[in-house]
Amino acid sequence: MSEVNLLSTDIEDDLRSAVRDLLTDRCDPTAVTAVYDGDRSVVGGLWKALATDLGLAGLLVSQERGGAGASAREAAVVLEELGRAVAPVPFLTSAVMATTVLLSSDSDLLEALAAGERTAALAVPLSTAPASALPVLRADADGRLTGTVTSVAGALEADVLLVPASTGDGVSVCAVPATEAVLTPVVSLDMTRQLTDVRFDGVTGQTVVANAESAVQRALAAGAALLASEQVGVAQWCLHTTITYLKERRQFGRIVGGFQALKHRLADLFTDVEQASVAARYAAATLAAGDPDAEIAATVAQAYCSDVAVRAAEEALQLHGGIGMTWEHPVHLYLKRAKADQIALGTAGAHRARLAGLVDLLPPASTSASPPGERS
C-alpha cells in the first residue's frame, strides 16, 4: 500500500465542525422520521443550506469553474457527518457522482451544480457496481431516448437527469430535464434516499459527455469509495449512542454497561468501527491523490465498511432493548440506511470478488468429486 497521510487537516476539522453544527440545528431525528411519513419539507431547505450556504455542492469542482477546489478527502468528511445524521440530502448523488461525470465536460451544467443552482442525478440503478456493465438506454437516429431506468437514487431531488445512452459513437451522457421524464417513486427501505423508476418516452437530451463510459465508471468508483465514509458515520453514531445509553440505563440494581458480556461486545464493535474508519479514510485519501492504490482501497473499504455499519446498527437496536424497537427512537433510521447502503454501488460480496481480481488472487481450481461409494 502507498504511504498516504491520513491525519485530518485544519481545513477538514473546520469543515466537519461546520457541517455537524448545521445538521444539529436543521436535521434532528424527528424531521428525518417525518420523511418516512411523506413529509419531505426538510429536504429542500436542508440541501440549500448545505449546497449554497456552506458551498458543499461544488466541493469537487475547481475554483476556475465556480467550485471550492477541494478533494475527495473533504467530501469524505461531509459524507461521514451526513451518515451520522442520516440526512435526506442528495450530496452523494449530485455533488459526488453526477458532478464527477461532468468534470471532464465543458457543459455549463457543472457550474450550475457547483453554485447549488441546480441538482443532478446519474440515471443508473443505485445497485450498479464500479467496473460492471453499464445499464444504458438506446437513442434512436434522432437522438430520442425511450426506456426505463429502475431504482435511481436522487432523481426526486434532481432538476437534471444524466442519462448514459448508447449511440452510434458509443456511450454518451445526455442531460434531460427531470420534468420531461416520468418519475415513479418506489417504496424503499431507506426513505431518506428514496429510489425512483425513471421512464423516458421519446425525450431528446443534450449530450454533455461524449465517449462517456470512462466518465461514468469514474463516478461509480468515486461514489463507492466515498459511500464508505457515510457508512462509517452511521456506525460511529450507533456505537456512541449505544455506549451513552448503557452508561445510564440501570437494570438489576446496577448500570447495564457494567456487565462484562456487554463490555466485550462493545469492545469488539469499537475495534471494527475504528478499522472501518481507517479503511474509508484511506480510500478517500488515495482517491484524492490519484494514487495507484485508489481502486484497491475503494474496494477494500466497501467490502468492509458496509458490513460494519450494519453490525453496528443491529447491535445498537439490540442493546437499546425495547426502546430500540420503537418508531420514536431514531435507531431504526440508521439500520435502514446501513442496510440500504450495504447493497448500493455493489454488495460487499461483489467487492470482495472484484478485489480478488485486482490483487491477482485467483480462486482455487474446481475439482469434481466422485459419487459416494465410487472410487476414482
ZIZIRA-V480616 format. One line per field, one symbol per residue. ss: DSSP state (2 for helix, 1 for strand, 0 for the rest). psi: psi as a letter, one per 20 degrees, with the letter a starting at -180 (. if undefined). burial: I if it has 16 or more other C-alpha atoms within 10 Angstrom, else O. A space follows every 10 residues. Layout:
ss = ???
psi = ???
burial = ???
This chain:
ss = 0000000002 2222222222 2222220022 2222220000 2222222222 2220022200 0022200000 0222222222 2222000000 2222222222 2200000022 2222000001 1100100000 0000001110 0001111111 1110000001 1111111001 1111111222 0111100000 2220111111 1111011110 0022222222 2222222222 2222222222 2222222201 1001122202 2222222222 2222222222 2222222220 0002222222 2222222222 2222222220 2222200000 2222222222 2200000222 2222222200 0000000000 000000
psi = qqopoiqqrh ghgggggggg gghhhimrhg hghhhhjink hhgghghggg gggikihkgj qqhhkjaika ahghhhgghg hhhhjlpmql gghgifgggh hihjqjqihg hhghijhrqr ppmqqhipqq jrppoqqpqa hjjqpprppq lpqihhiqhp poopqpahjb prppppphii qopoqqpqgn iimpqppppp mkpprpohoq ljghgghhgg ggggghhhhg hggghggggg hggggiihpp pkjrphiiph hhggghgghg gghghhgggh ghggghghik qhjggggggg ghhghghggg gghgggggii bhhiiqhhpi hhhhgggghg hhjpkprhgh hhhhhhhhjk nqqqpqqpqq qpipq.
burial = OOOOOOOOOO OIOOIIOIII OOIOOOIOIO IIIOIIOOOI OIIOOIIIII IIOIIIIIII IIOOIIIIOI IIIIIIIIII IIIIIIIIII IIIIIIIIII IIIOIOOOII IIIIIIOIII IIIIIIIIII OOOIIIIIIO OOIIIIOIII IIIIIIIIII IIIIIIIOOO IIIIIIIIOI IOIOIOOOII IIIIIIIIII OIIIIOIIII OIIOIIIIII IIIIIIIIII IIIIIIIIIO OIIOIIOOOO OOOOOIIOOO OOOOOIOOII OIIOIIIIII IIIIIIIIOO IOOIIIIIII IIIIIIIIII IIIIIIIOII OOOIOOOOOI IIIIIIIIII IIIIIIIIOI IIIIIOOOOO OOOOOOOOOO OOOOOO
